[in-house]
Amino acid sequence: MAHKPRKNAPGPRLLAPENPPASARRVWLFRLSAIVLGPLLLLGVLELGLRTIGYGYNPHVAIPCQVDGRPCLGENVKFGWRFFPPILAREFEPFLFAACKPADTCRIFVLGESAAQGAPNNAFRFGRILEAMLAERYPDVRFEVITVAMAAINSHVVLEIARDCAGYDPDFFVVYMGNNEVVGPYGPGTVLTPALSNLSLIRAGIRLRATKLGQLVSAIGSRKPVDGGPQVWRGMAMFLGNQVRADDPAMATTYSHFQRNLEDICRIAADSGAQTVLCTVGANLRDCPPFASLHKPGLTPEQGRQWEDACKQGMIAQTQGRDADAIASFLKAVAIDDSYAELQFRLARCYERVEDYDNARTCYAKALDLDTLRFRADSRINEIIRQVAERRKSQGLRLADVADAADANSPHGLPGEDLFYEHVHMTFAGGHLAARTVLEQLEPGLAARFPKAQARGPVPSQRWCAERLGYNDWSGQETLGMVIHGFLDKPPFTNQLGHKEQMERLTARLDQWQKALTPEALQNLATRYAETIGQYPDDWRLRWDYGQMLAEDLKQYDASLEQYRIVQKLLPHSHMPHDSLASVLRTKGDLTGAIAEYEQLLAIKPTSGSACHYLGWCHNKLGRTDLAEPLFRKAIRLEPDNMSAYLDLAELCFKAKRLADAEKVCRDGLAVAPSHARLHGNLGLLLIQTGRRQEGAAEVRRAVELDPSSPEIRRLAEALLGR
């Protein structure tokens, strides 16, 4: 009997469908969205919350302000916080321009590093010379040449500056950069940030720090410098331990990053409708020996001895003036190891003295390229700039070959101290040459953009520019003093070949210059300043320099205050006028007025340790020790090398009979500056007063050893030690 299937028996099983039902897909999409969008939504809420409560700082190049009710944009003193710890951050030279560009106005942004910014004296940067040239040569067009350059940055930072400036209605970008690619942020020789090789990671980090959330993370995790990095700004000396060879594999990455950043700057400029002028970067070949040298890897001990012997023989011959013999010996050393930068420089010197200028040029260039403290744009950097300019030539990009112009305008094609103060920073003559070279490349585009632009007369001379901008005997000696005391008397310059002779020569020149500035000469210069200001009343830099000379040299404090108050009206967003006003008011004894200015300064620039110190000093003089002490301590926290703050804080504690606190302050200061004579003397006084006479006497004697000519220390020694 056949089996009959039950009516309700299940049929054959169907295969599962390849795709789940629509409802199942929606579940999975929801789960995926929750995983991805949930954290993004949370981050968005956090970002919005931080913005709502006003956390963080404006990350852009310029901040809004008003002048006589007119909306303007001025430099953002906190822009550098995106790339450096706030206590180390550099800043722009003050600038101001209308938020809405006026008609018939040509707006030019100059981008770059300290050489573009105008160091050592920003008053005479090539951008300011260029602006004076343009205004004189094209009177029917109004020019704004805005220098948005900063010390210690490189192309990673300049790219972000370009992004912002593209939104400010530019007509031209002038790009002068390349000196800091190794030592600037993210480079292989930097101490300012971690050294990174992944460009996408670098750019993501920079973008993140433009957000409030990124600023919060930065403040929590990396507000202090990188491990082992500097706690205070010490300029080029900070990089002494970070030598990088020319053949280091990291250099290939550095060059690649530079090229990518440069290409993107050009693209951003083109997208904004601006024309770009790329500049090659000049350097001091003849009068700037290498900062550091390293032997090639793998040199055997025997090769090392042979190299040393050949160099020693060459140096003896060089000292005796036997240059041909010196060249022969140095070439023997080169055959063993040609990568030592100082050897190439010595060889170049000898070739120059025997008038073999082609070989001299070759060896000077090698000395620069092989320098292992890489503060100068090497030949590969300039090669990249020329290549990028050539590729984009058809798009209207122009090349201002400043390096080539420096060669052409130097004896035997060897740029030296006529054009550069030290390694890369331009003298007034160098700045004029750079401005003239850029002007030649701007003029074709200028005529196309501004039909009214009709050139009148020749290109303004160096002498005319100097008169117009206030470069004179007073500002010249001020600038040379900045070079000597801001650069040359510190490492790595102190390690350079011939440093002693260079310092003696420049110090003698400075002394001679200063002696020539008699009261009568200063008064004549004051008259010339006043006349030039009458012609150019809105030139804040002229007024600034004039005010400084009036206060510091002529002691005409009221006249100085008048100039600084006008500067304050011209730059209402800047901390600098407040600083100068406060300084003069403090000198005059108007401590209440000085306090008001310092408070306004700190509202703009809260990281100014010197302003905290002087504000505390004013309160202390008025007997407000409760206000002075925390300001002294904040000054030390912001500027750990502010020795005056240690001295004033120790004295405050001493007068309050808090001797243990005063002793600690002195010891903290000496931990930072072990050779500070006054701190040793004060510590000695404290130790003697607390019964530790032998230890105290040793400190006082140390103070006398460190500064035997100080009347104050001599009096202290006589009072405490009877001598």
C-alpha positions as CSV (number, residue, x, y, z in Angstrom):
1,M,0.0,0.0,0.0
2,A,1.5,3.2,-1.1
3,H,2.3,5.8,1.5
4,K,0.3,9.0,1.1
5,P,2.0,12.2,2.2
6,R,0.3,14.0,5.0
7,K,-1.6,17.0,3.9
8,N,0.3,19.4,6.1
9,A,3.7,17.7,5.6
10,P,6.4,20.2,4.8
11,G,7.6,20.4,1.3
12,P,11.2,20.5,0.1
13,R,13.4,23.2,1.8
14,L,14.1,26.2,-0.4
15,L,17.7,27.6,-0.6
16,A,18.3,30.8,1.4
17,P,18.1,33.9,-0.8
18,E,21.5,35.6,-1.6
19,N,20.3,38.9,-0.2
20,P,18.5,39.3,3.1
21,P,15.0,40.8,3.1
22,A,14.8,44.6,2.9
23,S,14.1,44.9,6.6
24,A,17.3,42.9,7.5
25,R,19.3,45.2,5.2
26,R,17.9,48.2,7.0
27,V,19.0,46.8,10.3
28,W,22.5,46.3,9.2
29,L,22.6,49.7,7.6
30,F,21.4,51.2,10.9
31,R,24.0,49.3,12.9
32,L,26.8,50.5,10.5
33,S,25.5,54.0,10.6
34,A,25.5,54.0,14.4
35,I,29.0,52.7,14.4
36,V,30.3,55.3,12.0
37,L,28.0,58.3,12.5
38,G,27.6,57.9,16.2
39,P,31.2,58.9,17.1
40,L,31.1,61.6,14.3
41,L,27.9,63.0,15.8
42,L,29.5,63.0,19.3
43,L,32.6,64.8,18.0
44,G,30.4,67.3,16.2
45,V,28.5,68.0,19.4
46,L,31.7,68.4,21.3
47,E,33.1,70.8,18.7
48,L,29.9,72.8,18.7
49,G,29.9,72.9,22.5
50,L,33.5,74.1,22.6
51,R,32.7,76.8,20.1
52,T,29.6,77.9,22.1
53,I,31.5,78.4,25.3
54,G,34.3,80.3,23.4
55,Y,37.0,77.7,24.0
56,G,40.3,77.9,22.1
57,Y,41.7,80.4,19.7
58,N,41.1,81.7,16.1
59,P,43.4,79.5,13.9
60,H,43.5,81.7,10.9
61,V,46.1,84.1,9.6
62,A,44.0,87.3,10.2
63,I,41.5,88.4,12.7
64,P,38.8,91.1,12.2
65,C,39.2,94.5,13.7
66,Q,38.1,98.1,12.9
67,V,39.9,101.3,12.1
68,D,37.7,104.4,12.2
69,G,34.7,102.2,11.8
70,R,36.0,100.5,8.8
71,P,36.1,96.7,8.9
72,C,39.7,95.4,8.6
73,L,41.8,92.3,9.0
74,G,45.0,92.2,11.0
75,E,47.5,89.6,11.9
76,N,46.6,86.9,14.4
77,V,49.2,86.6,17.1
78,K,47.9,83.1,17.9
79,F,48.2,81.6,14.5
80,G,51.5,80.0,15.4
81,W,49.9,78.1,18.2
82,R,48.7,75.5,15.6
83,F,52.3,74.5,14.9
84,F,54.3,75.3,18.1
85,P,53.7,75.1,21.8
86,P,52.3,78.6,22.7
87,I,55.3,79.6,24.8
88,L,57.5,78.9,21.7
89,A,55.2,80.2,19.0
90,R,56.5,82.8,16.6
91,E,54.3,85.6,15.2
92,F,53.8,87.8,12.1
93,E,55.0,91.3,11.7
94,P,51.9,93.5,12.3
95,F,49.8,94.1,9.2
96,L,46.3,95.5,8.5
97,F,44.2,95.6,5.4
98,A,40.6,96.4,4.5
99,A,38.2,93.4,4.7
100,C,36.7,94.6,1.4
101,K,39.5,95.5,-1.0
102,P,39.0,99.1,-2.3
103,A,38.8,99.7,-6.1
104,D,42.0,100.1,-8.0
105,T,43.9,98.4,-5.2
106,C,46.6,95.7,-5.9
107,R,46.8,93.3,-3.0
108,I,50.1,91.3,-2.9
109,F,50.8,88.7,-0.2
110,V,54.5,87.8,0.5
111,L,54.7,84.3,1.9
112,G,57.8,82.8,3.6
113,E,60.0,82.4,6.6
114,S,62.3,84.7,8.6
115,A,64.2,85.9,5.5
116,A,60.9,87.1,3.9
117,Q,59.7,88.5,7.2
118,G,62.8,90.8,7.3
119,A,65.0,89.4,10.1
120,P,67.0,90.8,11.8
121,N,65.0,94.1,11.4
122,N,61.5,93.6,9.9
123,A,61.3,97.3,9.1
124,F,63.5,96.6,6.1
125,R,62.0,93.4,4.7
126,F,62.1,93.2,0.9
127,G,58.2,93.3,0.8
128,R,58.2,96.7,2.3
129,I,60.9,97.9,-0.1
130,L,58.8,96.4,-2.9
131,E,55.7,98.3,-1.8
132,A,57.6,101.6,-1.8
133,M,59.0,100.8,-5.3
134,L,55.5,100.0,-6.7
135,A,53.8,103.1,-5.1
136,E,56.5,105.4,-6.5
137,R,56.6,103.8,-10.0
138,Y,52.8,103.3,-10.4
139,P,51.1,106.3,-8.7
140,D,47.7,105.6,-10.2
141,V,47.3,102.2,-8.4
142,R,47.1,101.7,-4.7
143,F,49.3,98.9,-3.5
144,E,49.0,96.7,-0.4
145,V,52.1,94.5,0.0
146,I,51.2,92.3,3.0
147,T,54.1,90.2,4.4
148,V,52.6,87.0,6.0
149,A,55.9,85.4,6.9
150,M,57.2,84.0,10.2
151,A,60.4,82.7,11.7
152,A,61.0,79.0,12.0
153,I,58.2,77.8,9.8
154,N,58.5,75.9,6.5
155,S,56.4,75.0,3.5
156,H,53.9,72.9,5.6
157,V,52.9,76.1,7.5
158,V,53.2,78.4,4.4
159,L,50.7,76.2,2.6
160,E,48.1,76.9,5.4
161,I,48.9,80.6,5.2
162,A,48.3,80.5,1.5
163,R,44.9,78.7,2.0
164,D,43.8,81.6,4.3
165,C,45.2,84.4,2.1
166,A,43.4,83.0,-0.9
167,G,40.2,84.1,0.7
168,Y,41.4,87.7,1.1
169,D,41.0,88.8,-2.5
170,P,44.6,88.6,-3.6
171,D,46.1,89.8,-6.9
172,F,49.5,88.3,-6.5
173,F,51.3,85.8,-4.3
174,V,55.1,86.2,-3.9
175,V,56.6,83.0,-2.3
176,Y,60.1,83.2,-0.8
177,M,60.8,80.0,1.2
178,G,63.1,77.0,1.5
179,N,65.5,77.7,4.3
180,N,63.6,75.8,7.0
181,E,62.5,72.6,5.3
182,V,64.7,70.5,7.5
183,V,64.6,72.3,10.8
184,G,61.0,73.6,10.6
185,P,57.9,71.8,11.7
186,Y,57.8,68.1,10.9
187,G,61.3,68.2,9.2
188,P,64.0,65.6,10.0
189,G,66.1,68.2,11.9
190,T,63.4,69.9,13.9
191,V,63.0,70.1,17.7
192,L,59.6,71.9,17.5
193,T,57.4,69.0,16.5
194,P,57.7,65.3,15.9
195,A,59.5,64.6,12.7
196,L,57.0,62.9,10.3
197,S,57.5,61.4,6.9
198,N,53.8,60.9,5.9
199,L,52.5,64.0,4.3
200,S,48.8,63.0,4.7
201,L,49.4,62.5,8.4
202,I,51.1,65.9,8.7
203,R,48.2,67.7,6.9
204,A,45.6,65.9,8.9
205,G,47.2,66.9,12.1
206,I,47.4,70.5,11.0
207,R,43.8,70.5,9.9
208,L,42.8,69.0,13.3
209,R,44.4,71.7,15.2
210,A,42.3,74.3,13.4
211,T,39.3,72.8,15.2
212,K,38.4,73.5,18.8
213,L,38.4,69.8,19.6
214,G,41.9,69.5,18.1
215,Q,43.0,72.5,20.2
216,L,41.7,70.8,23.3
217,V,43.5,67.6,22.6
218,S,46.6,69.5,21.9
219,A,46.3,71.4,25.1
220,I,45.9,68.2,27.1
221,G,48.5,66.1,25.4
222,S,51.1,68.2,23.8
223,R,51.0,71.7,25.1
224,K,54.6,71.3,26.1
225,P,57.4,70.8,23.5
226,V,58.2,67.4,22.2
227,D,60.2,65.1,24.5
228,G,63.7,66.5,24.9
229,G,62.6,69.6,23.1
230,P,63.2,73.2,24.2
231,Q,61.3,74.8,27.1
232,V,62.3,78.3,26.0
233,W,63.0,79.9,22.7
234,R,66.8,79.9,22.0
235,G,66.8,80.5,18.3
236,M,69.1,78.4,16.1
237,A,71.0,77.1,19.1
238,M,68.0,74.7,19.8
239,F,68.9,72.6,16.8
240,L,72.6,71.9,17.6
241,G,71.9,68.3,18.3
242,N,70.0,67.6,15.1
243,Q,72.5,67.3,12.3
244,V,71.3,65.9,9.0
245,R,73.6,64.7,6.3
246,A,73.0,65.6,2.7
247,D,72.6,61.9,1.8
248,D,70.3,61.1,4.7
249,P,67.3,59.1,3.4
250,A,65.0,61.6,5.1
251,M,66.2,64.3,2.8
252,A,64.4,62.7,-0.2
253,T,61.2,62.9,1.8
254,T,61.9,66.5,2.7
255,Y,62.4,67.4,-0.9
256,S,59.2,65.5,-1.9
257,H,57.1,67.3,0.7
258,F,58.6,70.7,-0.3
259,Q,57.6,70.1,-4.0
260,R,54.1,68.9,-3.1
261,N,53.5,71.9,-0.8
262,L,54.9,74.3,-3.4
263,E,52.7,72.8,-6.1
264,D,49.7,73.1,-3.9
265,I,50.4,76.7,-3.0
266,C,50.6,77.5,-6.7
267,R,47.3,75.7,-7.3
268,I,45.6,77.5,-4.4
269,A,46.8,80.9,-5.7
270,A,45.6,80.1,-9.3
271,D,42.1,78.9,-8.0
272,S,41.8,82.3,-6.1
273,G,42.5,84.2,-9.3
274,A,45.9,85.4,-8.1
275,Q,49.1,85.2,-10.1
276,T,52.1,83.7,-8.4
277,V,55.8,84.8,-8.4
278,L,58.0,82.0,-7.1
279,C,61.4,83.1,-5.8
280,T,64.6,81.1,-5.6
281,V,66.3,81.6,-2.2
282,G,69.6,83.4,-1.8
283,A,72.3,82.5,0.7
284,N,75.6,83.8,1.9
285,L,78.2,81.6,0.2
286,R,81.4,83.5,0.7
287,D,81.1,84.8,4.3
288,C,79.1,82.1,6.1
289,P,81.2,79.0,6.8
290,P,79.3,75.8,7.5
291,F,77.7,75.5,10.9
292,A,78.6,71.8,11.3
293,S,80.3,69.0,9.4
294,L,80.3,65.2,9.6
295,H,82.5,62.6,8.0
296,K,81.1,60.1,5.6
297,P,80.0,56.9,7.2
298,G,82.4,53.9,7.1
299,L,85.6,55.9,7.2
300,T,88.3,53.6,8.6
301,P,90.7,54.7,11.4
302,E,93.6,54.7,8.9
303,Q,91.6,56.8,6.4
304,G,90.7,59.1,9.2
305,R,94.3,59.6,10.2
306,Q,95.3,60.3,6.6
307,W,92.5,62.7,6.2
308,E,93.5,64.6,9.4
309,D,97.2,64.7,8.3
310,A,96.2,66.1,4.9
311,C,93.9,68.7,6.4
312,K,96.5,69.8,9.0
313,Q,99.1,70.3,6.3
314,G,96.6,72.3,4.3
315,M,95.7,74.5,7.2
316,I,99.3,75.3,8.0
317,A,99.9,76.2,4.3
318,Q,96.7,78.3,4.3
319,T,97.8,80.2,7.4
320,Q,101.2,80.9,5.8
321,G,99.6,82.2,2.6
322,R,100.9,79.2,0.5
323,D,97.5,78.7,-1.2
324,A,98.7,76.4,-4.0
325,D,100.2,74.0,-1.4
326,A,97.1,74.3,0.7
327,I,94.9,73.4,-2.2
328,A,97.1,70.3,-3.0
329,S,96.8,69.1,0.6
330,F,93.1,69.8,0.9
331,L,92.5,67.9,-2.4
332,K,94.3,64.9,-0.8
333,A,91.8,65.0,2.0
334,V,88.9,65.4,-0.4
335,A,90.0,62.2,-2.2
336,I,89.6,60.4,1.1
337,D,86.4,62.1,2.3
338,D,84.7,64.8,0.3
339,S,81.6,65.1,2.5
340,Y,83.1,67.3,5.3
341,A,81.6,70.7,4.8
342,E,84.3,72.8,6.4
343,L,87.0,71.2,4.2
344,Q,85.1,72.3,1.1
345,F,84.8,75.8,2.6
346,R,88.6,76.0,3.3
347,L,89.3,74.8,-0.2
348,A,87.0,77.4,-1.7
349,R,88.8,80.2,0.3
350,C,92.1,79.1,-1.2
351,Y,90.7,78.9,-4.7
352,E,89.4,82.4,-4.3
353,R,92.7,83.7,-3.2
354,V,94.5,82.3,-6.2
355,E,91.6,83.8,-8.4
356,D,90.3,80.5,-9.5
357,Y,86.7,81.7,-9.1
358,D,84.9,78.8,-10.9
359,N,86.4,76.2,-8.5
360,A,85.8,78.6,-5.6
361,R,82.1,78.9,-6.5
362,T,81.8,75.1,-6.8
363,C,83.4,74.4,-3.4
364,Y,81.4,77.2,-1.6
365,A,78.2,75.7,-3.0
366,K,79.3,72.2,-1.8
367,A,80.1,73.6,1.6
368,L,76.5,74.9,1.8
369,D,75.0,71.6,0.5
370,L,77.0,69.5,2.9
371,D,76.4,71.7,6.0
372,T,74.7,69.3,8.5
373,L,72.9,72.1,10.4
374,R,70.6,72.8,7.5
375,F,69.5,76.4,8.0
376,R,70.0,77.4,4.3
377,A,68.2,76.4,1.2
378,D,70.5,74.0,-0.6
379,S,70.9,73.6,-4.4
380,R,68.2,71.0,-4.6
381,I,65.6,73.3,-3.0
382,N,66.3,76.0,-5.6
383,E,66.3,73.4,-8.3
384,I,62.7,72.3,-7.3
385,I,61.6,75.9,-7.3
386,R,62.9,76.4,-10.8
387,Q,61.3,73.2,-12.0
388,V,57.9,74.0,-10.5
389,A,58.0,77.5,-12.1
390,E,58.9,76.1,-15.5
391,R,56.1,73.5,-15.4
392,R,53.5,76.2,-14.6
393,K,54.9,78.9,-16.8
394,S,52.1,78.4,-19.3
395,Q,49.6,79.1,-16.5
396,G,51.1,82.6,-15.9
397,L,53.4,81.7,-13.0
398,R,56.6,83.8,-13.0
399,L,60.1,83.0,-11.5
400,A,62.0,85.7,-9.7
401,D,65.5,84.1,-9.6
402,V,66.8,85.9,-6.5
403,A,69.6,83.4,-6.0
404,D,70.8,84.0,-9.6
405,A,70.5,87.8,-9.1
406,A,72.6,87.6,-5.9
407,D,75.3,85.8,-7.9
408,A,75.2,88.3,-10.7
409,N,75.4,91.2,-8.4
410,S,78.3,89.9,-6.3
411,P,82.1,90.1,-7.0
412,H,83.1,87.0,-9.0
413,G,79.6,85.5,-8.5
414,L,80.2,84.9,-4.8
415,P,77.4,86.3,-2.6
416,G,78.7,87.4,0.8
417,E,78.2,90.0,3.5
418,D,77.3,92.8,1.1
419,L,74.0,91.1,0.6
420,F,73.6,89.0,3.7
421,Y,74.1,89.8,7.4
422,E,74.9,86.2,8.3
423,H,73.6,83.0,6.6
424,V,70.4,84.0,4.8
425,H,69.0,87.3,6.2
426,M,69.4,90.2,3.8
427,T,71.1,93.5,4.3
428,F,69.3,96.6,2.9
429,A,71.2,96.1,-0.3
430,G,70.2,92.5,-0.5
431,G,66.5,93.4,0.2
432,H,66.6,96.0,-2.5
433,L,68.0,93.5,-4.9
434,A,65.3,90.9,-4.0
435,A,62.5,93.5,-4.3
436,R,63.8,94.7,-7.7
437,T,64.0,91.1,-9.0
438,V,60.4,90.5,-7.9
439,L,59.3,93.8,-9.4
440,E,60.5,92.7,-12.8
441,Q,58.3,89.6,-12.7
442,L,55.3,91.5,-11.2
443,E,55.1,94.2,-13.8
444,P,53.8,92.2,-16.8
445,G,50.9,90.8,-14.8
446,L,50.3,94.2,-13.2
447,A,49.8,95.9,-16.6
448,A,47.3,93.1,-17.5
449,R,45.3,93.4,-14.3
450,F,45.3,97.2,-13.9
451,P,44.9,99.2,-17.1
452,K,45.8,102.4,-15.2
453,A,49.2,101.0,-14.3
454,Q,51.6,103.1,-16.3
455,A,55.2,103.0,-15.1
456,R,56.7,106.4,-14.5
457,G,60.4,106.8,-14.2
458,P,63.1,104.3,-13.5
459,V,63.0,101.7,-10.7
460,P,63.6,103.5,-7.4
461,S,67.2,103.3,-6.4
462,Q,68.5,101.8,-3.2
463,R,69.3,105.3,-1.9
464,W,65.7,106.5,-2.6
465,C,64.2,103.5,-0.9
466,A,66.4,103.9,2.2
467,E,65.3,107.5,2.5
468,R,61.7,106.6,2.1
469,L,61.7,103.8,4.6
470,G,64.0,105.4,7.2
471,Y,67.1,103.3,6.8
472,N,69.7,105.6,8.1
473,D,72.7,105.7,10.5
474,W,70.5,105.2,13.5
475,S,68.4,102.3,12.2
476,G,71.5,100.8,10.5
477,Q,73.4,100.6,13.8
478,E,70.3,99.3,15.5
479,T,70.1,96.5,12.9
480,L,73.8,95.6,13.2
481,G,73.4,95.4,16.9
482,M,70.5,92.9,16.4
483,V,72.7,90.9,14.1
484,I,75.6,90.8,16.6
485,H,73.6,90.2,19.8
486,G,70.7,88.3,18.3
487,F,72.6,85.9,16.1
488,L,76.4,86.0,15.9
489,D,77.3,85.9,19.6
490,K,75.3,82.7,20.0
491,P,75.6,79.1,18.8
492,P,75.8,77.8,16.1
493,F,77.6,81.0,14.9
494,T,80.1,80.8,17.7
495,N,81.2,77.4,16.2
496,Q,81.9,78.8,12.8
497,L,85.4,79.1,11.2
498,G,86.7,82.6,11.7
499,H,84.0,83.6,14.2
500,K,86.4,85.6,16.4
501,E,87.7,87.7,13.6
502,Q,84.2,88.3,12.3
503,M,83.0,89.5,15.7
504,E,85.9,91.8,16.1
505,R,85.4,93.4,12.7
506,L,81.6,93.9,13.2
507,T,81.9,95.1,16.7
508,A,84.4,97.7,15.7
509,R,82.1,98.8,12.9
510,L,79.2,99.1,15.3
511,D,81.3,101.1,17.8
512,Q,82.3,103.5,15.0
513,W,78.7,103.9,13.9
514,Q,77.5,104.6,17.4
515,K,80.2,107.2,18.1
516,A,79.1,109.0,14.9
517,L,75.5,109.4,16.3
518,T,76.2,112.6,18.2
519,P,73.3,114.6,19.7
520,E,73.4,116.8,16.7
521,A,73.4,113.9,14.3
522,L,70.4,112.3,16.1
523,Q,68.5,115.6,16.0
524,N,69.1,115.8,12.3
525,L,67.8,112.3,11.8
526,A,64.7,113.2,13.9
527,T,64.0,116.1,11.6
528,R,64.3,113.8,8.6
529,Y,61.9,111.3,10.2
530,A,59.4,114.0,10.8
531,E,59.6,115.2,7.2
532,T,59.2,111.7,5.8
533,I,56.3,111.0,8.2
534,G,54.7,114.2,6.9
535,Q,54.7,112.7,3.4
536,Y,53.6,109.2,4.5
537,P,51.5,109.7,7.7
538,D,50.0,106.2,7.6
539,D,53.3,104.3,7.6
540,W,53.2,102.9,11.1
541,R,56.8,101.5,10.8
542,L,58.2,105.0,10.3
543,R,56.4,106.3,13.3
544,W,57.5,103.2,15.3
545,D,61.2,103.7,14.6
546,Y,60.9,107.4,15.2
547,G,59.2,106.9,18.5
548,Q,61.9,104.4,19.6
549,M,64.7,106.9,18.7
550,L,62.9,109.7,20.5
551,A,62.6,107.6,23.7
552,E,65.9,105.7,23.8
553,D,68.4,108.2,22.4
554,L,66.9,111.7,22.6
555,K,64.9,111.1,25.8
556,Q,62.0,113.0,24.4
557,Y,59.4,110.8,26.1
558,D,56.3,112.9,25.4
559,A,57.1,113.1,21.7
560,S,57.7,109.4,21.7
561,L,54.3,108.7,23.3
562,E,52.7,110.8,20.7
563,Q,54.1,108.6,17.9
564,Y,53.2,105.4,19.7
565,R,49.6,106.5,20.3
566,I,49.2,107.1,16.6
567,V,50.6,103.7,15.9
568,Q,48.1,102.3,18.3
569,K,45.3,103.9,16.3
570,L,46.7,102.5,13.1
571,L,47.1,99.0,14.6
572,P,44.3,98.7,17.1
573,H,44.5,94.9,17.1
574,S,48.2,94.6,17.9
575,H,50.0,94.1,21.2
576,M,53.1,95.9,20.0
577,P,52.0,99.5,20.5
578,H,50.8,98.7,24.1
579,D,54.3,97.3,24.8
580,S,56.1,100.4,23.6
581,L,53.6,102.8,25.3
582,A,53.9,100.9,28.6
583,S,57.7,101.0,28.4
584,V,57.8,104.8,28.0
585,L,55.2,105.3,30.7
586,R,57.2,103.1,33.0
587,T,60.3,105.1,32.3
588,K,58.5,108.3,33.0
589,G,57.2,107.0,36.3
590,D,53.5,106.8,35.2
591,L,53.0,103.3,36.7
592,T,49.3,103.4,36.6
593,G,49.3,104.3,32.9
594,A,51.9,101.5,32.3
595,I,49.7,99.0,34.1
596,A,46.7,99.8,31.9
597,E,48.8,99.2,28.7
598,Y,50.3,96.0,30.0
599,E,46.9,94.7,30.9
600,Q,45.7,95.4,27.3
601,L,48.8,93.8,25.9
602,L,48.1,90.6,27.9
603,A,44.5,90.5,26.7
604,I,45.8,90.3,23.2
605,K,48.9,88.2,23.8
606,P,48.5,86.2,27.1
607,T,51.8,84.3,26.6
608,S,54.0,87.4,27.0
609,G,56.3,86.6,29.9
610,S,58.0,90.0,29.7
611,A,54.6,91.8,30.0
612,C,53.7,89.7,33.0
613,H,57.1,90.6,34.6
614,Y,56.8,94.3,34.0
615,L,53.2,94.4,35.1
616,G,54.3,92.7,38.3
617,W,57.2,95.2,38.6
618,C,54.8,98.1,38.4
619,H,52.4,96.6,41.0
620,N,55.4,95.9,43.3
621,K,56.6,99.5,43.0
622,L,53.2,100.6,44.1
623,G,53.3,98.3,47.1
624,R,50.9,95.7,45.7
625,T,52.9,92.7,46.5
626,D,49.9,90.4,46.5
627,L,49.4,91.3,42.8
628,A,53.1,91.3,41.9
629,E,54.1,87.9,43.2
630,P,51.7,85.8,41.0
631,L,52.7,87.9,38.0
632,F,56.4,87.3,38.6
633,R,55.7,83.5,38.9
634,K,53.6,83.5,35.7
635,A,56.4,85.4,33.9
636,I,58.9,82.7,34.9
637,R,56.5,80.0,33.8
638,L,56.1,81.6,30.4
639,E,59.7,82.6,30.0
640,P,61.9,80.3,32.2
641,D,65.0,82.3,31.1
642,N,63.6,85.7,32.3
643,M,66.3,86.3,34.9
644,S,64.9,89.7,35.9
645,A,61.7,88.0,37.0
646,Y,63.7,85.7,39.2
647,L,65.6,88.6,40.7
648,D,62.5,90.6,41.4
649,L,60.6,87.6,42.9
650,A,63.5,86.7,45.1
651,E,63.7,90.3,46.4
652,L,60.0,90.4,47.1
653,C,60.3,87.2,49.1
654,F,63.4,88.5,50.9
655,K,61.7,91.7,51.9
656,A,58.7,89.6,53.2
657,K,61.3,87.7,55.3
658,R,60.5,84.5,53.4
659,L,64.1,83.6,53.1
660,A,63.5,79.9,52.2
661,D,61.3,81.0,49.3
662,A,63.8,83.6,48.2
663,E,66.6,80.9,48.2
664,K,64.5,78.5,46.2
665,V,63.8,81.2,43.6
666,C,67.6,82.0,43.3
667,R,68.4,78.3,42.9
668,D,65.6,77.8,40.3
669,G,67.0,80.7,38.3
670,L,70.6,79.3,38.5
671,A,69.3,75.9,37.3
672,V,68.4,77.8,34.1
673,A,71.3,80.2,33.9
674,P,74.2,78.8,36.0
675,S,76.5,81.7,35.1
676,H,74.2,84.5,36.3
677,A,76.3,86.7,38.5
678,R,73.6,88.6,40.4
679,L,71.7,85.4,41.2
680,H,74.9,83.9,42.7
681,G,75.4,87.1,44.7
682,N,71.8,87.2,46.0
683,L,72.0,83.5,46.9
684,G,75.2,84.2,48.8
685,L,73.5,86.9,50.8
686,L,70.6,84.7,51.7
687,L,72.9,81.8,52.8
688,I,75.0,84.1,55.0
689,Q,71.9,85.6,56.6
690,T,70.6,82.1,57.4
691,G,73.9,81.1,59.1
692,R,75.6,79.2,56.2
693,R,78.4,81.7,55.9
694,Q,81.0,79.4,54.2
695,E,78.5,78.3,51.5
696,G,77.3,81.9,51.1
697,A,80.8,83.3,50.8
698,A,81.5,80.8,48.0
699,E,78.5,82.0,46.1
700,V,79.5,85.7,46.5
701,R,83.0,84.9,45.2
702,R,81.5,83.1,42.3
703,A,79.5,86.2,41.5
704,V,82.7,88.3,41.5
705,E,84.4,85.9,39.2
706,L,81.5,86.0,36.7
707,D,81.2,89.8,36.7
708,P,84.2,91.5,38.3
709,S,83.3,94.9,36.8
710,S,79.8,95.1,38.4
711,P,79.7,97.9,41.0
712,E,76.7,96.2,42.6
713,I,78.4,92.9,43.0
714,R,81.6,94.5,44.2
715,R,79.7,96.4,46.9
716,L,77.9,93.2,48.0
717,A,81.3,91.4,48.2
718,E,82.8,94.2,50.3
719,A,79.8,94.3,52.7
720,L,79.7,90.5,53.1
721,L,83.3,89.4,52.8
722,G,85.2,92.6,53.7
723,R,86.9,93.0,50.4
